[in-house]
Amino acid sequence: MRFPPLPRPRSLAGQLFAMQAVLIAVVVAGYALFTYVSDERQAVDAAALHATAVARSVADSPTVGAAIHTLDPSRELQPYAMRVMRDTDVDFVTIMNPAGIRWTHPDERQIGRHFIGRIDPARHGRTFTETYTGTLGASVRAVTPVEENGRVIGMVSAGIRVEAISARVRGQVTALLGVAGGALLLGAVGTYVINARLRRHTHGMNAAELSRMHDYHQAALHAVREGLLMLDGQFRVALINDGGRVLLGVGDEVDVIGRSVAELGLPAPLTGALLSSEPRVDEVHLTASRVLAVNTSPVSGGERRGTVVTLRDVTELQSLMGELDSERGFTQALRSQAHEAANRLHTVVSLIELGRADEAVEFATAELELAQALTDQVVAAVSEPVLAALLLGKTAQANERGVELVVSPDSRLDDGLLPAELSARDLVTVLGNLIDNAVDAAQGSVGARVTVTAYASGSELVLRVSDTGPGVDPAHADLVFQRGFSTKPAGPGGRGLGLALVRQAVTRLDGTLTVAESAADGEGGAVFEVRLPLPAAAVNGG
């Protein structure tokens, strides 16, 4: 036969209360059993001592000795025995002659009858105790002799019923059970209070919901590609997911939990953003190899409890935006060239309509030679297609802004020289941002010009960009490559990101990036130089 399973308490309070109830029940049951056994033994011993004391007192009473010598001892001894019973809280006091015939008994019908139980030790002058079942039931009794001049003239037996002793023990156990019930009630009230406080802290979720939430939490941490970082109130790392370790460059073998953000070896601007108490929204920061969008939000609730940080990798996005800016520049240059070509075409048509055909041919030929000369100059110096296209587009774009962009006669980069490891995207990022920065610096200066030099020297690719701008303060030579440093007004995408991206790309390619003042007489300006290592096979093949 199978019994239906007992319902299990689902709430945390129910589980705590059930555990306390079982614990208290086990403790109380064990203690009650121990108490019942030990107290019953103690009660029997105490009853024996009490009965012995009463019997000895009655046996030593002069009233008893005098009454025994009368013709009718029962007439005087029965009232006396009943009075002693009331005063000493015993169940019976029996006075008998040496032969065991009762003179007194609680039941007067038993007077004159033989005492039930042992009396031989008392006949020989010894007091003893025993547990015996007599006319009143089982009792703990004491029997002692009444002596006169060394001989036994009577005996006294006093006793307490076992039922009365058990009733006293049951009273003690009942009191113990009452205390246990009170403890259980107090435990229930305490459990309710603790559970209410716990539910306040856990937003009403019970243990099963918390466990399920923890499982979801762990699964989400490992599944999400974005970086998640949680800091405590002292800006120590409390939690970091796999994506956060990858984006911050912290390996799995490094234990970062409990360490301060300042000890992670991150770039100073990024560390400052993480240590800030103000929230950050899509703030762009650079690490050694990545561009990160950082969002920080303080944990709400009274005192400062910590900060939640999300990290998003926008390296590819920034590269694509750089390429898009280059393409946009090319488009603007083509639009400008188309506008200029239309003007020149109208001029040629007008000269033909005026009958000046020779002058029209001369004008058209001169414009064609000028454009072809620029293309030939760039392609002759830099035949690598990506860089040639970039330089042609930047030349037209710079011309629109009143800046002359020239390729140095020292430039020489043949097609196929650059290895596959050096991607076109990195070249566009490095050289495009350097040219944009130089054009911005040179714009508005007298004889504004930007000079680009690109060549292979030994096992290195050298890219040098100089301008006629105000130059770079030597005190800021290193700051210009940090994200956020700029002498221009902030734009929609922030400011000071171009040169920081250049340094990031150069560092990733194991190259070097330097800035110095221009050595050309009267030109001033700054010179940015990039040196990228080339594989030996690429140099020999070139």
N, C-alpha and C positions, 0 to 999 in steps of 0.2 A: 504494500500500500504506500503510495507516494503522497506526501503532504505538500500542500501548496506552499511555495516559497514566501517567506515573510517580506512585506514591502520594505524596500531600502530607502532611508531618508536621502533625498536628493540635494537639499540645500546644505550649505556649510553649517548653518546653525543646527539643523537636524542631525547632521553627522556628529558635531561636537556634543550635542545633548545626549545622543545615543551612546557615544563613547563614555561620557561622564556617568550616565545612568548605569551602564554595564560595570564600569569601574567601581562606582559606589556600591552597587549591589553585591559585587564579588567581595569587596572589603568588608561590608556590613555582614554578609552571610558568614564569612570566615570568622570575623570577630565575634559575631553572635554565637556561633557554635563553640568557639573557644571560651567565651564568657559563660555560656550556659554550663559547659562541662566543669570549668574551673570554679564558677560561683556555686554550682550545686555541691561540689565537694567541700568548698569552704563553708557553705551554709550548713551542711551535715556536721562538719567539725564544730562549727559555732553552736549549733543546736545541742550537740553532745556536751560541750562545755557548759552551756547554759543550764541544761537539765541536771548535770552533775552538781552545779553550784546550788540549784534550788533544792535538790534532794539532800545535800549535805546540810544546808541551812535548816531544813525541816527536821532532819535527824538530830541535830544538835539543839533543837529548841526544848527548853524545860517543860513547855506545855505538853509536848508529845510524850516525854518521859513520865510525867505525872499522870497523864490520861491512860497510859498503858496499864498502870497498876489499879485502875478502877474496875468495877464489875462490868461496866458497859463502855469500853473505849470508844466505840463508834459515835456515841452521843456527843462527845466533846471533839473528837478528831474530825468528823465529817464537815462540820461548819468551818473548822480551822483550815482543812485542806482546800475547801472551795474558795475561801478567802485568799489563800496563797496562790491558787490558780489565777484568780483575777488580777492579783497584784504583780505576779511575776511573768505573765503572758506565756504560760505553758498550757498544754491541752489536758493534762491530767496529773494529779498527785495521789498516789496510792500508798496508804500506810497499811502494813500487814504484820501478822505475828511471825515468829520464826518458822512456823510450818507453812507459811505462804497464804494463809487465810486473810482475805481483805477486811480491813476495818473501815476503809474509805474508798469511794469511787465516784466519778462524775455521774455514772448511772447507778442510782441507789439500789437497783435490782441486783447489781453485781456484788453488793456487800455481803460478806459471809461465804463467798465462793473462793475457790483457789485461784491464785494469781497465775496468769498464762505467761510463761517465759522462764528463763533461767534465774535461779536464786541461790544456787550452791555457793558461788564465790562470796556473796553477801553473808551467807550463814557462817562462813569462816572468817568474817571480819574485813573483807575486801570490797572496795567500790569498783564497779565496772559499768561499761556502756555497751549497747548493742542496738541494732536495727531489727525490730521484730514486729510481726503482725498479731495484734491482740484484738480485744473486743471493739476497740475504736478504729481498727485498721492499722496499716503499717505506720510505725513511729520510731523515732530515735529516742531511746530511753536510757536512764541511768538508775542503777539500783545500789543502795548504800545501806550498811547496817546501822541500827540504833543500839548503842552499847551502854552498858551500865556496869561499873566495877569489873571491866574486862570481859563481860559476857554479853552475847547478843540477845536483846529482849524484844527486838522487832526489826522491821526493814521498811525503807521508804523508796518508792520508785516514782520518778518524775519524767515526763516525756513530751515530745513535740511531734505531731503527726507529719509524715513525709509530704502529704498533700499541701500542708501549710508552707513547708519549706519550698516546695516547687512553685507555689503561688508567688512567693517573694522573688524567686529567680526569674519567673515569667514577667514580673513587674519590671525588673531591671532590664530584661531583653526588650520589653515594650518601650521603655524609655530610650534604649539604644536605637530602636527602629524609628522612634520619633525624631531623634537627633539626625539620623540618616535621611529621613524625609525632609527635614529642614535644610540639610546640606544639599540635597538634590534640588529642592526648590530654589535655594540661593544660586546653585550652579545654573539652573535654567534661566533665572533672571540675568545672571552675569553673561551667559551665552547669548541671550537676546541682545543685551547692550553691546557686547563685542561684535556680534554679527551686524547690528545696525551701523556701528562705526566703520566696520570693514566694508560694508556695502557702500557707504558714503565715499570711501577712498577708492573703491573699485568701480564706481559709477553704476552700482546696481547689478553687476555681473557676479554670478555664482562661480563655484570652483570649476564646473564643467565648461562654462563659457570662457573663463580665463584660460583654461588649458587649450581650448579650441582657438582662442585668439592668439595664444603663444605659437601654436603650430602655423597659423596663417602668417603671423609676424615673421617667423623664421623662413618660411617658404618665400615670402615676398622679398625679404632681404637678399636671398641668394638668387632670385629670379630677375630682379630689376637690374637693368644695365646702368642706369644713372647711379651716381655716387650718393650715399647717405651717410651723414656723420652726425652724431649726437654728442654734445658737450654738456658737462655738468656745470654747476654754478661757479666752479673755480676754473672753467675752461679746460678741463681734462676730458680726454676721450672716453665716453661711456659706451659708445657703440659705433662700429664702422662695418659697412657691408663689403662684399667682394668688389663691387664697382668702385666704391670709394678708395679701396686699396690700389686698384689699378690706376685710377685717375690721379691720385696723389703720389704714385710711385712708391708705395709702401708694400713690401713683399709680405707673403703669408708667414714667413719665418720671423718677422719682426712683431713683437708683442707691443702694441700701441695702447691697449686698454689701460686707462689709469694715468697715462702720460699727458703732460700739458701740450697744447698745440704748438707752443713755442719750441718744443723739443723735437718736432718732427722733421726739421731741416727744410721747411718749405720756403719759397721766396718771401721776402719781407712784405711786399704789398698784400700777398695772399694771407700771410699770417696775421697782418693787421686787420684784414677784413674779418677773419674768423674770431679774432679777439675783441672785435667791436661789439658794443652793447646795442648799437643801432641796427635795425634790419637792413639787409641789402637785397636788391631785386635785380636779377640778371646782370650782375656786375662782372665784367670780363677781366680775367686774370690769367697770367701766363706762368706755366711751370717750365721745366727744362725742355719738355718735348710736346706739351699740349697747351691748347687755349681752352680755358674753362669758363663757363658761365656759372657764377656763384650766387645762390640765394640763401639768406640766413633769416631765421625767425626765432625770437625768444619764446621760451615755454611760458605760457600764461599761468597765473596763479600766485597772487600775493608777492612773496619774496622772489628773487631771481632763482629759478630752478635749473636753468640751462638754456641751450641753444640747439635748434635743429638746422642742419646745413645740408642743402642739396647741391650736387655738382653735376653739371652737364658738359659733355665734351663737344666743343664747337670748333675743334681744330679743322676738320674738313670744311665746315661751313665758312670759317674765316678764309681758308684757301680759295674756296669757290667764290667768295665775295671779292677777294683780290683779283681773281681772274675775270669776274664780272666787271669790276671797275676798269680793268685793262680793256676788255671788249667794249665797254661803254666809251672809253677814251678813243678806241679805234673808230667806233661808230661816229662819234662827234667829229673826229678828224676827217673821216670820209664825207660827212655831211658838209663840213667846211670846205673840203677840197671840191666837192660837187658844186657848191655855191660859187667858188672861185672859178671852176672850169666853165660854169654857165656864163659868168661875167666875161671870161676870156673869149668864149665862143661867140657871144654877142658882139664883142669888139671885132673879131675876125669877120663876122657876117657884115657888120656895119662898114668895115673898110672895103669889103668886096662890093657892097652896094654903092659905095662912093667912087668906085672905079679905081681903087688903090689896091689892086691885087698883089703887086709886089710887096707892098708894106704889110699886107695881111699875111702873106706867106712868111715873111721875115719875123713877124710877131709870133705866129704860131710855132715856128721852128725854134725860136729862142725859148719859149715857155716849155716846149717838149724837151729841149736839151737840158734845161734847168732841173726839171723833175727827174729826167733820166740820170742826170749827174748825181743827184742826191741818192737815188736808189743804188746806182753803181758804187758810190762811195761807201754806203753802208754794207752792201753785199760783198764788196771786195774786201772790206776789213773783217766783217763777221758773216761768214757764209753759213753758219749754223742757223737753220731756218727759224727756230723759235725766238732766238735772240734778235735775229735780223728783223722779223716781223714786229717784235716788241719795240726795237729802236725806231723803226719807221713810224709806227703809230705814236710813240712818245715824241718824235720829232715834230710831227704835225700838231700834236696836242700842245707842246711847249710853244710852238710858233703862234698858236691862237692866243696864248697868254703873254706874248711879247718877249719870249725867252728863246734864244738860239741854242739848239741842242746839236752838238757836233761830236763826231766819233774821232778819237785821237788817231793820228797816223801810226802810232805804235800798236794799234789793235790788230790782232790776227787770230781768228778762230775758224778753222776749217770745218766743213760739214763732216760729221762722223767722229770728230775728236772726242766729244763728251761721252762718257760711259753711260750705260743704261741705269746704273745706280743713281746718277744725278738726274732726277726727273725734271721735266719741263716746268712742272708746277713750282718746284723749289727755285728754279732760275727766275721765273716770273715774279715770285714772292720777293726774292733778294734784290734783283736788279730793278724791277718795277718800283718797289718802295723806295729804293735809294734815289732813283731818278725823280719820282714824285716829290720826295723831300727836298732834293736839290732845286727843282723848279720852283717850289714854294719859297725857298730861301732866296733864290736869285731874282724872282719877280719884283719889278719896281726898281732894281738897281741900275746904275749906268752901265750900258753895254752888257746887259744881262745875258749870261751864257752858262751852259752846263756842258761839261766835257766828260765823255764816257770812254774809258779805256778797258779793253777786254783782250786777254792773251793768255797763252799757256807758257809758264816759266818752269822748266824742269818738271817736277812731279806735282805742280800746283796750277790751278786755274785762278787767275788774278782778275778781279773786277774792281775798277776804280772809278769813282764818280766825284767830280769836283764842281764847284759852283762859284759864282761871283757875289754871293750873298754876304751877310755880316760876319759869317764864321761862327765858330763854337767856342764859348768861354772854356779855357782849360779846366776850370773848376767844375764844369758840368760835363766833361768828356765822357764820364761813365754814366751820368744820369740820363743822357739823351737816349740811351738804349732801354731805359726802364719804362714800363707801361704807365701812361699817365703824364709823362713829361712832354711838354710841347710849348712852343712860343706862339702858337696860333690859337684863335678862339675855338671853343669846343663845338663839335658838330653833332649831328644826330647819333652817330655811332661812337661817340666818345672822342678822345683826343690822345695823341701820343702812343698809338698802337702800331703804326707802320714800322718804325725802327725796332720796336720790341719784337715784332714778328720776324724781322730780318735777323736779329741776333738769335732768336729761337731756331730758325732754319739753319743758320750757320753752325750753331752748336750741335744740332742734330746731325749735320754732315761732317762733324769733327774739323771744322775750319776755324779761322780767326777773323775778327772784325775790329778794325781800328778807325779812329777819326783823328785828324790833325788839321792844322792851318795850312792853307794853300801857300806853296813856295813861289808861285808865279809873281813877278814884279807888278805891283799896282793892282792886282786882281783881288786879293784878299780871299774871303770865302773859306769853305771847309772842304776837306778831302776825306771821303769815306773809302776804305779799301777792304775788300773781302778776299781771302785766300782759302781756296777749297782744295783738298788733296785729290789727286787723280791717280787711278791705278797705273802701274807700270806698263801694262799692255796697251792702255789708251794712249799714253805718251809715245811709246815706240811706234804704235800704229799711225799716229799723227805725223 
